Amino acid sequence: MLLLAVLLLLTTPLTLFVARGFSWVVTAKLVVATLLLAGWLWLRRCPPAGPPRHRPPLGVLCGYALAMCLVAVAGVALTWLAGRCSWQLRTQDHRQGVLSPQTRKLLDQQPGPVRVLIGLAPADRRRVALEQLLDEAAEIHPRLSWRLASAEERALLEKKYSLAAGSGWLLLSGANSTRTALLGDEPEAALANGLAGLLGRRQPVVIRPAPRGAPPLLLTTGQLNLLALLCLDLLPVLLLLLAMTRRRAGQA
């Protein structure tokens, strides 16, 4: 029991490093180690009844110590795995970006350079989201460029293409054609429909958002930590309770 408590205390700093915010795992390890120390002291103060028993061979003790070391290492490894899975989920979710698969496909199909003129006032709330979309689109299609239209350009083009003043629009110019698209409340839908228009398609594009994050795991980060705690850290407590029960039964 003393060996188990020492192992738990020694692996606690390592668990604190790999737990990635799950401080309750470290707290639970300290509680379990305290229980093991208290149980070991109780067993020392209450010697078993009957004739003294012989100490087990040294090889058995070494094998038992090695097994407990592997148990402690496995607990830390499961905690590290939980933190690693959580980091990969966040990283993959960040790299997926904001564009839908439909828009990405339309960008890949563009045969030449695409110039996008944004008909929005600088203070329009949709401008930030639209610029984020276009920055990501430029990464997918390097020959795509965009800029904000000046006030004079907005007035001229709104009159030329019969666009409502202040409504917000995109003017997309490709290799052989030019298309306009009203922004509305869905900037990506306007971008996708404009790209489809450059390809000669008239059917509206239905935007289906890309799935966020990685495929669901069988166990979440917290569940992996809980599994490591239940299977590997609370196992010594069960052994302690068994030893205490046998000792009390022997004294009776």
Contacts in CASP RR format, 6 or more apart in sequence:
PFRMAT RR
TARGET T0000
AUTHOR 0000-0000-0000
METHOD contacts of the structure
MODEL  1
MLLLAVLLLLTTPLTLFVARGFSWVVTAKLVVATLLLAGWLWLRRCPPAG
PPRHRPPLGVLCGYALAMCLVAVAGVALTWLAGRCSWQLRTQDHRQGVLS
PQTRKLLDQQPGPVRVLIGLAPADRRRVALEQLLDEAAEIHPRLSWRLAS
AEERALLEKKYSLAAGSGWLLLSGANSTRTALLGDEPEAALANGLAGLLG
RRQPVVIRPAPRGAPPLLLTTGQLNLLALLCLDLLPVLLLLLAMTRRRAG
QA
1 36 0 8 1.000
1 37 0 8 1.000
1 39 0 8 1.000
1 40 0 8 1.000
1 43 0 8 1.000
1 236 0 8 1.000
1 239 0 8 1.000
1 240 0 8 1.000
1 243 0 8 1.000
2 36 0 8 1.000
2 37 0 8 1.000
2 40 0 8 1.000
3 64 0 8 1.000
3 65 0 8 1.000
3 68 0 8 1.000
4 36 0 8 1.000
4 68 0 8 1.000
4 236 0 8 1.000
4 239 0 8 1.000
5 33 0 8 1.000
5 34 0 8 1.000
5 36 0 8 1.000
5 37 0 8 1.000
5 40 0 8 1.000
5 236 0 8 1.000
7 68 0 8 1.000
7 69 0 8 1.000
7 71 0 8 1.000
7 72 0 8 1.000
8 29 0 8 1.000
8 30 0 8 1.000
8 32 0 8 1.000
8 33 0 8 1.000
8 36 0 8 1.000
8 72 0 8 1.000
8 233 0 8 1.000
8 236 0 8 1.000
9 30 0 8 1.000
9 33 0 8 1.000
10 72 0 8 1.000
11 29 0 8 1.000
11 72 0 8 1.000
11 73 0 8 1.000
11 75 0 8 1.000
11 76 0 8 1.000
12 26 0 8 1.000
12 29 0 8 1.000
12 30 0 8 1.000
12 33 0 8 1.000
14 76 0 8 1.000
15 25 0 8 1.000
15 26 0 8 1.000
15 29 0 8 1.000
15 75 0 8 1.000
15 76 0 8 1.000
15 79 0 8 1.000
16 23 0 8 1.000
16 26 0 8 1.000
18 76 0 8 1.000
18 79 0 8 1.000
18 80 0 8 1.000
18 83 0 8 1.000
19 25 0 8 1.000
19 26 0 8 1.000
19 79 0 8 1.000
19 82 0 8 1.000
19 83 0 8 1.000
19 225 0 8 1.000
20 82 0 8 1.000
20 83 0 8 1.000
20 86 0 8 1.000
20 87 0 8 1.000
20 221 0 8 1.000
22 79 0 8 1.000
22 82 0 8 1.000
22 221 0 8 1.000
22 222 0 8 1.000
22 225 0 8 1.000
25 79 0 8 1.000
25 225 0 8 1.000
25 228 0 8 1.000
25 229 0 8 1.000
28 229 0 8 1.000
28 233 0 8 1.000
29 229 0 8 1.000
29 233 0 8 1.000
32 233 0 8 1.000
32 234 0 8 1.000
32 236 0 8 1.000
32 237 0 8 1.000
35 237 0 8 1.000
35 240 0 8 1.000
36 236 0 8 1.000
36 237 0 8 1.000
36 240 0 8 1.000
39 240 0 8 1.000
39 244 0 8 1.000
40 240 0 8 1.000
42 244 0 8 1.000
43 243 0 8 1.000
43 244 0 8 1.000
43 247 0 8 1.000
46 247 0 8 1.000
46 251 0 8 1.000
48 247 0 8 1.000
48 250 0 8 1.000
48 251 0 8 1.000
49 250 0 8 1.000
49 251 0 8 1.000
68 236 0 8 1.000
71 232 0 8 1.000
71 235 0 8 1.000
72 232 0 8 1.000
74 228 0 8 1.000
74 232 0 8 1.000
75 228 0 8 1.000
75 232 0 8 1.000
75 233 0 8 1.000
78 224 0 8 1.000
78 225 0 8 1.000
78 227 0 8 1.000
78 228 0 8 1.000
78 232 0 8 1.000
79 224 0 8 1.000
79 225 0 8 1.000
79 228 0 8 1.000
81 224 0 8 1.000
82 221 0 8 1.000
82 222 0 8 1.000
82 224 0 8 1.000
82 225 0 8 1.000
82 228 0 8 1.000
83 221 0 8 1.000
83 224 0 8 1.000
85 217 0 8 1.000
85 221 0 8 1.000
85 224 0 8 1.000
86 221 0 8 1.000
88 214 0 8 1.000
89 213 0 8 1.000
89 214 0 8 1.000
89 217 0 8 1.000
92 213 0 8 1.000
92 214 0 8 1.000
93 212 0 8 1.000
93 213 0 8 1.000
93 214 0 8 1.000
96 210 0 8 1.000
96 212 0 8 1.000
96 213 0 8 1.000
97 136 0 8 1.000
97 210 0 8 1.000
98 132 0 8 1.000
98 133 0 8 1.000
98 136 0 8 1.000
98 188 0 8 1.000
99 107 0 8 1.000
99 133 0 8 1.000
99 136 0 8 1.000
99 137 0 8 1.000
99 140 0 8 1.000
99 188 0 8 1.000
99 210 0 8 1.000
100 188 0 8 1.000
100 192 0 8 1.000
100 207 0 8 1.000
100 208 0 8 1.000
100 209 0 8 1.000
100 210 0 8 1.000
101 208 0 8 1.000
101 210 0 8 1.000
102 192 0 8 1.000
102 205 0 8 1.000
102 206 0 8 1.000
102 207 0 8 1.000
102 208 0 8 1.000
103 137 0 8 1.000
103 188 0 8 1.000
103 191 0 8 1.000
103 192 0 8 1.000
103 195 0 8 1.000
103 205 0 8 1.000
103 207 0 8 1.000
104 140 0 8 1.000
106 192 0 8 1.000
106 195 0 8 1.000
106 196 0 8 1.000
106 199 0 8 1.000
106 205 0 8 1.000
107 137 0 8 1.000
107 140 0 8 1.000
107 141 0 8 1.000
107 144 0 8 1.000
107 195 0 8 1.000
108 140 0 8 1.000
108 141 0 8 1.000
109 199 0 8 1.000
110 141 0 8 1.000
110 143 0 8 1.000
110 144 0 8 1.000
110 174 0 8 1.000
110 195 0 8 1.000
110 198 0 8 1.000
110 199 0 8 1.000
111 175 0 8 1.000
112 143 0 8 1.000
112 174 0 8 1.000
112 175 0 8 1.000
113 143 0 8 1.000
113 144 0 8 1.000
113 145 0 8 1.000
113 174 0 8 1.000
113 175 0 8 1.000
114 141 0 8 1.000
114 143 0 8 1.000
114 144 0 8 1.000
114 145 0 8 1.000
114 172 0 8 1.000
114 173 0 8 1.000
114 174 0 8 1.000
114 195 0 8 1.000
114 198 0 8 1.000
115 144 0 8 1.000
115 145 0 8 1.000
115 146 0 8 1.000
115 172 0 8 1.000
115 173 0 8 1.000
115 174 0 8 1.000
116 134 0 8 1.000
116 144 0 8 1.000
116 145 0 8 1.000
116 146 0 8 1.000
116 147 0 8 1.000
116 170 0 8 1.000
116 171 0 8 1.000
116 172 0 8 1.000
116 173 0 8 1.000
116 191 0 8 1.000
117 146 0 8 1.000
117 147 0 8 1.000
117 149 0 8 1.000
117 153 0 8 1.000
117 157 0 8 1.000
117 170 0 8 1.000
117 171 0 8 1.000
117 172 0 8 1.000
117 173 0 8 1.000
118 127 0 8 1.000
118 130 0 8 1.000
118 131 0 8 1.000
118 134 0 8 1.000
118 146 0 8 1.000
118 147 0 8 1.000
118 148 0 8 1.000
118 149 0 8 1.000
118 170 0 8 1.000
119 148 0 8 1.000
119 149 0 8 1.000
119 153 0 8 1.000
119 154 0 8 1.000
119 157 0 8 1.000
119 168 0 8 1.000
119 169 0 8 1.000
119 170 0 8 1.000
119 171 0 8 1.000
120 126 0 8 1.000
120 127 0 8 1.000
120 130 0 8 1.000
120 148 0 8 1.000
120 149 0 8 1.000
120 168 0 8 1.000
120 183 0 8 1.000
121 127 0 8 1.000
121 154 0 8 1.000
121 166 0 8 1.000
122 148 0 8 1.000
124 168 0 8 1.000
126 168 0 8 1.000
126 183 0 8 1.000
126 184 0 8 1.000
126 185 0 8 1.000
126 187 0 8 1.000
127 148 0 8 1.000
129 187 0 8 1.000
130 183 0 8 1.000
130 187 0 8 1.000
130 191 0 8 1.000
131 146 0 8 1.000
133 187 0 8 1.000
133 188 0 8 1.000
133 191 0 8 1.000
134 144 0 8 1.000
134 146 0 8 1.000
134 191 0 8 1.000
137 144 0 8 1.000
137 191 0 8 1.000
138 144 0 8 1.000
138 145 0 8 1.000
138 146 0 8 1.000
149 157 0 8 1.000
149 171 0 8 1.000
154 165 0 8 1.000
154 166 0 8 1.000
155 165 0 8 1.000
157 163 0 8 1.000
157 169 0 8 1.000
157 171 0 8 1.000
158 164 0 8 1.000
158 165 0 8 1.000
158 166 0 8 1.000
158 169 0 8 1.000
161 169 0 8 1.000
161 171 0 8 1.000
161 180 0 8 1.000
163 169 0 8 1.000
163 180 0 8 1.000
163 182 0 8 1.000
167 182 0 8 1.000
167 183 0 8 1.000
167 184 0 8 1.000
168 182 0 8 1.000
168 183 0 8 1.000
168 184 0 8 1.000
169 180 0 8 1.000
169 181 0 8 1.000
169 182 0 8 1.000
169 183 0 8 1.000
169 190 0 8 1.000
170 180 0 8 1.000
170 181 0 8 1.000
170 183 0 8 1.000
170 190 0 8 1.000
170 191 0 8 1.000
170 194 0 8 1.000
171 178 0 8 1.000
171 179 0 8 1.000
171 180 0 8 1.000
172 178 0 8 1.000
172 179 0 8 1.000
172 180 0 8 1.000
172 181 0 8 1.000
172 194 0 8 1.000
172 195 0 8 1.000
172 197 0 8 1.000
172 198 0 8 1.000
174 198 0 8 1.000
177 197 0 8 1.000
177 198 0 8 1.000
177 200 0 8 1.000
179 194 0 8 1.000
179 197 0 8 1.000
179 198 0 8 1.000
180 194 0 8 1.000
181 190 0 8 1.000
181 191 0 8 1.000
181 193 0 8 1.000
181 194 0 8 1.000
182 190 0 8 1.000
183 190 0 8 1.000
184 190 0 8 1.000
186 207 0 8 1.000
188 207 0 8 1.000
189 205 0 8 1.000
189 207 0 8 1.000
192 205 0 8 1.000
192 207 0 8 1.000
193 204 0 8 1.000
193 205 0 8 1.000
196 203 0 8 1.000
196 205 0 8 1.000
219 227 0 8 1.000
END
